[in-house]
Amino acid sequence: MWWQIPDGFAQFTVDDRIAWVERQVTEAIEAEAGACRLIVGKSLGSLACGIAADRNIPAAWLTPILTIDHVAAALRRAMEPTLLIGGSADKAWDSEIAASLRHEVLEVPSADHGLELAADAAGSVEALRHVVSRLDSFIGSLGR
């Protein structure tokens, strides 16, 4: 899904941001009439971790905002297969929280929130190749 961030979003409280994202994701899931088998989200999308956990939907979260308690708590209760991908140089990523969860984790050394390496274009391409490969393997494992 693609969303348009509303005007004034920067002034929303964290709870209002969570509610807005959850509403968008819930509407998309319900539009699929039971066909949603996986949620993949990046950054802001990870505010919907609770939706995946509550609906027992496998998920892959790229650069989840682990510094928000709501996200970490939702990931703790998620029982379906879940993949977390983050960069060690991302301020929204918390290596300790990621490691404490029972989910698959791919931490990209020195990667920022865009999963890129500062001043290293070739290294960034290689890192993203690794991310896509891991995501592909995770998705492929869901059909087994």
Contacts in CASP RR format, 6 or more apart in sequence:
PFRMAT RR
TARGET T0000
AUTHOR 0000-0000-0000
METHOD contacts of the structure
MODEL  1
MWWQIPDGFAQFTVDDRIAWVERQVTEAIEAEAGACRLIVGKSLGSLACG
IAADRNIPAAWLTPILTIDHVAAALRRAMEPTLLIGGSADKAWDSEIAAS
LRHEVLEVPSADHGLELAADAAGSVEALRHVVSRLDSFIGSLGR
1 24 0 8 1.000
1 25 0 8 1.000
1 28 0 8 1.000
3 24 0 8 1.000
6 20 0 8 1.000
9 17 0 8 1.000
9 20 0 8 1.000
12 20 0 8 1.000
14 68 0 8 1.000
14 70 0 8 1.000
17 44 0 8 1.000
17 47 0 8 1.000
18 47 0 8 1.000
18 68 0 8 1.000
18 70 0 8 1.000
21 44 0 8 1.000
21 45 0 8 1.000
21 47 0 8 1.000
21 48 0 8 1.000
22 47 0 8 1.000
22 48 0 8 1.000
22 50 0 8 1.000
22 51 0 8 1.000
24 48 0 8 1.000
25 39 0 8 1.000
25 45 0 8 1.000
25 48 0 8 1.000
25 51 0 8 1.000
26 51 0 8 1.000
28 36 0 8 1.000
29 36 0 8 1.000
29 39 0 8 1.000
29 51 0 8 1.000
29 55 0 8 1.000
29 57 0 8 1.000
36 57 0 8 1.000
37 57 0 8 1.000
37 58 0 8 1.000
37 142 0 8 1.000
38 57 0 8 1.000
38 58 0 8 1.000
38 59 0 8 1.000
38 60 0 8 1.000
38 139 0 8 1.000
38 142 0 8 1.000
39 48 0 8 1.000
39 51 0 8 1.000
39 52 0 8 1.000
39 57 0 8 1.000
39 58 0 8 1.000
39 59 0 8 1.000
39 60 0 8 1.000
40 59 0 8 1.000
40 60 0 8 1.000
40 61 0 8 1.000
40 62 0 8 1.000
40 135 0 8 1.000
41 48 0 8 1.000
41 59 0 8 1.000
41 60 0 8 1.000
41 61 0 8 1.000
41 62 0 8 1.000
42 61 0 8 1.000
42 62 0 8 1.000
42 63 0 8 1.000
43 62 0 8 1.000
43 63 0 8 1.000
43 64 0 8 1.000
43 65 0 8 1.000
43 92 0 8 1.000
43 113 0 8 1.000
44 65 0 8 1.000
45 61 0 8 1.000
46 61 0 8 1.000
46 63 0 8 1.000
46 64 0 8 1.000
46 65 0 8 1.000
46 71 0 8 1.000
47 65 0 8 1.000
47 68 0 8 1.000
47 70 0 8 1.000
47 71 0 8 1.000
49 59 0 8 1.000
49 61 0 8 1.000
49 64 0 8 1.000
49 70 0 8 1.000
49 71 0 8 1.000
49 74 0 8 1.000
49 75 0 8 1.000
49 78 0 8 1.000
50 70 0 8 1.000
50 74 0 8 1.000
50 77 0 8 1.000
50 78 0 8 1.000
51 57 0 8 1.000
52 58 0 8 1.000
52 59 0 8 1.000
52 74 0 8 1.000
52 78 0 8 1.000
52 80 0 8 1.000
52 82 0 8 1.000
53 74 0 8 1.000
53 75 0 8 1.000
53 77 0 8 1.000
53 78 0 8 1.000
53 79 0 8 1.000
53 80 0 8 1.000
56 79 0 8 1.000
56 80 0 8 1.000
57 80 0 8 1.000
58 80 0 8 1.000
58 81 0 8 1.000
58 82 0 8 1.000
58 142 0 8 1.000
59 78 0 8 1.000
59 80 0 8 1.000
59 82 0 8 1.000
59 83 0 8 1.000
60 82 0 8 1.000
60 83 0 8 1.000
60 85 0 8 1.000
60 135 0 8 1.000
60 138 0 8 1.000
60 139 0 8 1.000
61 75 0 8 1.000
61 82 0 8 1.000
61 83 0 8 1.000
61 84 0 8 1.000
61 85 0 8 1.000
62 85 0 8 1.000
62 86 0 8 1.000
62 115 0 8 1.000
62 131 0 8 1.000
62 135 0 8 1.000
63 85 0 8 1.000
63 86 0 8 1.000
63 87 0 8 1.000
63 90 0 8 1.000
63 92 0 8 1.000
63 93 0 8 1.000
63 113 0 8 1.000
63 114 0 8 1.000
63 115 0 8 1.000
64 71 0 8 1.000
64 75 0 8 1.000
64 84 0 8 1.000
64 86 0 8 1.000
64 92 0 8 1.000
64 93 0 8 1.000
65 71 0 8 1.000
65 92 0 8 1.000
66 72 0 8 1.000
66 75 0 8 1.000
66 84 0 8 1.000
66 92 0 8 1.000
66 93 0 8 1.000
66 94 0 8 1.000
66 97 0 8 1.000
66 98 0 8 1.000
67 91 0 8 1.000
67 92 0 8 1.000
67 93 0 8 1.000
67 94 0 8 1.000
72 94 0 8 1.000
72 97 0 8 1.000
75 82 0 8 1.000
75 84 0 8 1.000
75 101 0 8 1.000
75 103 0 8 1.000
76 101 0 8 1.000
78 103 0 8 1.000
81 103 0 8 1.000
81 104 0 8 1.000
81 138 0 8 1.000
81 141 0 8 1.000
81 142 0 8 1.000
82 101 0 8 1.000
82 103 0 8 1.000
82 104 0 8 1.000
83 103 0 8 1.000
83 104 0 8 1.000
83 105 0 8 1.000
83 106 0 8 1.000
83 134 0 8 1.000
83 135 0 8 1.000
83 138 0 8 1.000
84 98 0 8 1.000
84 101 0 8 1.000
84 103 0 8 1.000
84 104 0 8 1.000
84 105 0 8 1.000
84 106 0 8 1.000
85 105 0 8 1.000
85 106 0 8 1.000
85 107 0 8 1.000
85 108 0 8 1.000
85 115 0 8 1.000
85 131 0 8 1.000
85 134 0 8 1.000
85 135 0 8 1.000
86 93 0 8 1.000
86 98 0 8 1.000
86 106 0 8 1.000
86 107 0 8 1.000
86 108 0 8 1.000
86 111 0 8 1.000
86 115 0 8 1.000
87 93 0 8 1.000
87 107 0 8 1.000
87 108 0 8 1.000
87 109 0 8 1.000
87 110 0 8 1.000
87 111 0 8 1.000
87 112 0 8 1.000
87 113 0 8 1.000
87 115 0 8 1.000
88 95 0 8 1.000
88 107 0 8 1.000
88 108 0 8 1.000
88 109 0 8 1.000
88 110 0 8 1.000
88 111 0 8 1.000
89 110 0 8 1.000
89 111 0 8 1.000
89 112 0 8 1.000
89 118 0 8 1.000
90 111 0 8 1.000
90 112 0 8 1.000
90 113 0 8 1.000
90 114 0 8 1.000
91 113 0 8 1.000
92 113 0 8 1.000
93 107 0 8 1.000
93 113 0 8 1.000
95 107 0 8 1.000
98 105 0 8 1.000
98 107 0 8 1.000
99 105 0 8 1.000
104 138 0 8 1.000
106 130 0 8 1.000
106 131 0 8 1.000
106 134 0 8 1.000
108 115 0 8 1.000
108 127 0 8 1.000
108 130 0 8 1.000
108 131 0 8 1.000
110 117 0 8 1.000
110 118 0 8 1.000
111 117 0 8 1.000
111 124 0 8 1.000
111 127 0 8 1.000
112 118 0 8 1.000
115 124 0 8 1.000
115 127 0 8 1.000
115 128 0 8 1.000
115 131 0 8 1.000
116 124 0 8 1.000
116 127 0 8 1.000
116 128 0 8 1.000
117 123 0 8 1.000
117 124 0 8 1.000
117 127 0 8 1.000
END
